């Protein structure tokens, strides 16, 4: 049980560590003076990629390994 808790804590720290620079980059990106449609388009693309990755991770964690029968 302790192993799984450390595993989840490690992934949470990793995600937070990756999210901080990405969030700051998006914050700077929103402040740059470019046309609004480019900004919205790129943000939708990024949101779609993040959603697809989250869906893949969720499917991977919910899948069960087949049981071996002898």
C-alpha positions as CSV (number, residue, x, y, z in Angstrom):
1,X,0.0,0.0,0.0
2,X,2.8,2.4,0.8
3,X,4.3,1.8,-2.6
4,X,1.2,2.9,-4.4
5,X,0.8,6.0,-2.3
6,X,4.4,7.0,-3.1
7,X,3.8,6.3,-6.7
8,X,0.7,8.6,-6.8
9,X,2.6,11.3,-4.8
10,X,5.5,11.1,-7.2
11,X,3.3,11.5,-10.2
12,X,1.5,14.4,-8.6
13,X,4.8,16.2,-7.9
14,X,5.9,15.5,-11.5
15,X,2.7,16.9,-12.9
16,X,2.9,20.0,-10.8
17,X,6.5,20.5,-11.7
18,X,5.7,20.3,-15.4
19,X,2.5,22.4,-15.1
20,X,4.2,25.4,-13.5
21,X,6.4,26.3,-16.4
22,X,3.6,25.4,-18.9
23,X,1.2,27.6,-17.0
24,X,3.7,30.5,-16.9
25,X,4.3,30.1,-20.7
26,X,0.6,30.2,-21.4
27,X,0.3,33.2,-19.2
28,X,3.0,35.0,-21.2
29,X,1.4,33.8,-24.4
30,X,-2.0,35.3,-23.6
31,X,-0.3,38.6,-22.9
32,X,1.5,38.8,-26.3
33,X,-0.1,41.1,-28.9
34,X,-1.2,38.7,-31.6
35,X,-4.6,38.3,-33.3
36,X,-7.3,36.8,-31.1
37,X,-8.2,34.0,-33.5
38,X,-4.6,32.6,-33.5
39,X,-4.5,32.8,-29.8
40,X,-7.8,30.9,-29.4
41,X,-6.9,28.4,-32.1
42,X,-3.6,27.5,-30.4
43,X,-5.2,27.3,-27.0
44,X,-7.8,24.9,-28.3
45,X,-5.1,22.7,-29.9
46,X,-3.2,22.6,-26.6
47,X,-6.4,21.8,-24.6
48,X,-7.2,19.0,-27.1
49,X,-3.8,17.5,-26.8
50,X,-4.0,17.6,-23.0
51,X,-7.4,16.1,-23.0
52,X,-6.3,13.3,-25.3
53,X,-3.3,12.5,-23.1
54,X,-5.5,12.6,-20.0
55,X,-7.9,10.2,-21.7
56,X,-5.1,7.8,-22.7
57,X,-3.8,7.8,-19.1
58,X,-7.2,7.2,-17.7
59,X,-7.8,4.3,-20.1
60,X,-4.4,2.8,-19.2
61,X,-5.0,3.0,-15.5
62,X,-8.5,1.5,-15.7
63,X,-7.5,-1.4,-17.9
64,X,-7.0,-4.7,-16.2
65,X,-4.3,-7.2,-17.0
66,X,-5.6,-10.6,-18.1
67,X,-5.4,-13.3,-15.5
68,X,-3.3,-16.3,-16.3
69,X,-5.1,-19.6,-16.0
70,X,-3.2,-22.9,-15.6
